[in-house]
Amino acid sequence: MFVGGFSLGGITTIATMNAHPGDYAGAMVLEGGLYSADPSILALNAGFCFGLEAQLAAGQIFDDTTLPGIRGIAGLAASDPHGPTPLPGFPPGSTNHQVLVFLLAVPQVGPLWPTHNFVRCAGSVAEDRFFYSLDSRVIAHSVLFNDYVDNLTIRDISCSLAGERTFTGNLGAWQAPVYLLGGGLGFLAQENDMVPLLGTADVTRNFIAPFGHADHWFSPNHREILEGDILSWLDRQLDGGDDSGD
């Protein structure tokens, strides 16, 4: 049996590897990060960790604005992409599609953007486009976002990336093969930082440096670079082949 997941699922996979290192035949971490060796990332997330702990202490157990906000603008970008956005704070004439590109392709400040250059999809607001992702796939996924973010979960991610070892301190006990998928504007660097912690040298990387967090998923050739690559790795594991490498 294998364990794996994308985004929060990839993050949960790391925590599962840490808690149950002998229970799985392999793991697939698809754009997930819980560990960093970069002092700037540690410092950034220390601030997020502190802020989230303060929110939790004050009884703010969820955020019900960020994801619904992105979901709402994705709906507008689908129904009226060239129409002027109703959202405040954008230059006059900004369209709904430009705002969607801004929200997903420009690094923001907050715990849902855990590195300085973290974006969901690489793109350009000036050019009003995503570089590697199809609009149809971006919108189809974005309109399914949750109604809220669980602040305790985000606290655990931020504090782990700030140096807390609750979910990474036992990764040396993991001996099974690992498949890592990452974008350079997503969790690629944090996945690389995690590799020396693992008890296995059998690590396969599917890294694309220009990609954002979800570009593998939303790419027009996703069947080749995402699903197909994962299936090939799984086939090799089930066949007992050596899939170690870069």
N, C-alpha and C positions, 0 to 999 in steps of 0.2 A: 504494500500500500504506500502511495506517495501523498505528500502534502504540498499544497501550493496555492497561490492566489495573486491577484493584481491589486496594486495600490494599497488600500487598507488590508486587503487580503494578503498581500505580500508582507506587510508589516506583521500581521497576525501569524503568518508562516514563520517568520524569524522567532517570534516569541514561543511558538510551538516547538520549533527545533531546540530552543534553549531549555524548555520545560520537559520535553520528551525526546531526548536525543537518540534513544535506542528503539523507538517505536515505528519508524518509517524506513522504507527502502530508498527514499530520495526526497529531495525538496526542490520546489520551483519558486524562487523569489522574483516576482515580476513587478519591478518598480516599487520596491519597498525599502525603507531604511530606518534603522533604530540605533545605529552606531556611527560615530564620526571621529576621526583623528585630527580634524582640521580645527585649529584654535578659533578661527573666525566663526565656524558653524557652532562650536561648543558655546561661544559667547552669545551668539544670536539666539540660540534656543534656551540658554539660561534665562534670558529676559522673558521669553515666551512662557517658560516653565513657572517663573515667579508670578507672572501676570495671571496665568490660569489657576494657580493655587489660590491666589487672592480672590478670583472670581468664584471658585468653588466654596471658599470659606464664607463668602457673602451670599451663598445660596444660588448662584447663577450656574445651574447645572447643564444648561444647553444654550446653543446659539441658533436662533431660528430666523436669521436674516441673510447670512452669507450664501448658503446653498440655494434657498428659494430665490434670492436675488439673481444669481447666475441662471437658474432655471427659467425665471421670468424673462430675462433678456434673450435667452436662447429661443423661447417661444416667439418673441417679437421678431427676432432675426429670421425665423422660419416663415412667419406670416407676412412680414413687411420689412424685408432686409434693407431697402433703400429709404425707408421712411425716417424722419427725424426722431431721435430717441426721446422718450419722455423723462429719462433719468436726469436728475440735476447734476451739475458739476462738469459737464463735458462742453467743449467748444460749440458755439452755434453751428448748426448744420451737420453735426455728427449723426451718423445713421445708426440704426439698431445693429447692423452687422459690424460696423466699426467698433461699437461698444463691446460686442461679444468678443471680437479679436483683442481688444484692450484687456478685458477681464481674464482671458485665457492665455494671452501671449506676452503680457508685460508683467514682470515680477512685482508683486504687491508686498506689503508689510503686514505680517501676521503669522500665527502658528500654522495656518494651512499652506503657507509658503515657507518651508523649513530651511531653505538655503537662500543665498543672496541672488541667485539667478534662476530660481525655480519657476517654471511655467508649465501649464498643462499642455499647450501646443505651441511650437515655435511658429512665429508669424510676424507680421508688420502691420501696425495700425495705419501708417502712411500709405501703404500699398493695399490696405483693406483685404488682407488675405492671410491664410495659414499656409506655411511653406510645404508641409508634408502631410497634413490631415485633410480629409474630405469634409466639406461643410455638412453633408448629409449625415455622416457618422458622428461628427462633433455634436450636432443638434439633437440627433436621435438619443444619444447618451445623456446629454446635459438636461434635457427635459424630464429625465427620470431621477434626477438628484433627490436626495432625502429632504424631508421638511426641516430637519434640524441637525446640528452637529453636537455630539455628546462631548461635553467639555472634559470629563474625566478621561475618556479615551485619548483626546488630543493632548491632555496634560501628560499622560504616560509617554506619548510619542515625543513631545517636546523635551521632557525631562530626560528621557533616554538619550536623545541626540545632544543633550547638554552634559552627558557624562554619567548619568545614573545607570547602574549595571543590572537592575532587576531582571531585564528581559534579554540580556546579552552575556551575562557573566558566566554562563555554563556552555557557551557555544563550542568550547574546546572538546566537549564530550561528543559532539556530532561527528560521526564517522562515515555517513552515507554520501553518495554523490549529490551535488548541488548544481542547479541550473539558475543562472542569474540573467535577468533581462533589465536593461536600463538605458535611459537617455541622458546625454550630457547635461541637459537642462532640467533633469529630474533627479533620480536617486543613484545615478551611475557611480558617482564618487563615493557615496556612503556604502554602496554594495562592495566596491573595491576595498574600502577601508575595513570592511567586515571580514574579508577573506582570510587575513592572517589569524583571526580569532578561531576559525573553524578547525576541527580536528581532522578534516579530510583535505587532501590535495586534489581530489577529483571534482574540479570546479569548471563548469562550462559557462562562458560569457556570451551573451547576445547583446552587445553594447553598440549603440549608434550615437556618436558624439553630438551631432547637431540636433537630435530629437529632444522634445520636451517630454513631460511625464507620461502623456497618453498618445504620443505620435505613433508608436508601434501599433496600438490598438485602432487608431483612426486612419491609418495609412491606406491608400488605395490598394497596395500590395500586402495587406495585413495577413492574408492567407499564407504567403510565403515567409514573411519575416516574423510572424507571431505564431499563429496556429500550426503552420507546417513545421517550423523549427522546433517547437515544443513537442509535436508528435514524433519527429525524427529522434529527438533526445530520449523520449519515453520508449520508443521502439528499441533503441540501443541498450537502454537499461534492462528492458525485459528480455532482450537477447543475451544479456550478460556481457556485453561488449564494454571495452574501456573507452569512456567518453571524456576523459580528462583533457584539458587544454585551455587555450585562450580564445 
